[in-house]
Amino acid sequence: MAFKLNPFTSQLDTVRNQMLWGSFYDTTNQTAAAANTAYSIGINSTDPDSRGISIASGSRITFSRGGVYSIIYSVQFVNTDSQIHDINIWLRKNDSGSSGDVVASDSKFSVIERHGSVDGHVIGCVNYVLKLAANDYLELIWSTTNVAAGIQSLPASLSGPAHPSIPGIILTATQVA
């Protein structure tokens, strides 16, 4: 049996008893085909060192072991219209349709309007702590009041100043108990 140092207790644990974690992001633009319609947020990239938490079917954050988890996300919103539009994001558990929506998990973001030739941008950040069973999965669900507001990823830039790419979504899930 393999043993590793547990950073939380400073004791040796079996690999099976270590805390799980996953770090994920998406590099695509996500647009709504229709306003006021629920869509799953896609996630297409995983930190290769993630342990025990993975993405399945392009949007399902899947937990291999039961426990209490901290789920944190940030989303890069864009609005190409000349009016402010709202985007809501909430958690859905185990693909149960709206009956699987996690109680009190919805957040509403008002995305500023385009100004001149510059699109409006807002970053939305939320943290949840949830108890989950082995093989449960969560999805981030979103809806917008207008299709001009969506989720935007941007490429890296080599000038003005140089910076890395901007994922449309960044999500981390960490076992806390």
FENJO-V481302 format. One record per backbone hydrogen bond with DSSP energy under -1.0 kcal/mol. CO is the residue of the C=O (numbers start at 1). NH is the residue of the N-H. If there is no record, write none. Layout:
BEGIN
co:nh
CO:NH
CO:NH
END
This chain:
BEGIN
co:nh
2:15
4:13
6:10
11:6
13:4
14:17
15:18
20:175
21:51
22:173
23:47
24:171
25:45
26:168
30:151
39:142
45:25
47:50
51:21
52:64
54:62
56:59
56:60
58:43
60:56
61:138
62:54
63:135
67:132
68:176
68:177
69:130
70:174
71:128
72:172
73:126
74:170
75:124
76:152
77:122
78:150
79:120
81:114
85:111
86:145
87:109
88:143
89:107
90:141
91:102
92:139
97:100
98:101
100:93
102:105
107:89
109:87
111:85
115:118
118:115
120:79
122:77
124:75
126:73
128:71
130:69
132:67
133:136
136:63
137:94
138:61
139:92
140:41
141:90
142:39
143:88
144:36
146:149
148:80
150:78
151:30
154:166
157:163
163:157
166:154
168:76
169:26
170:74
171:24
172:72
173:22
174:70
END
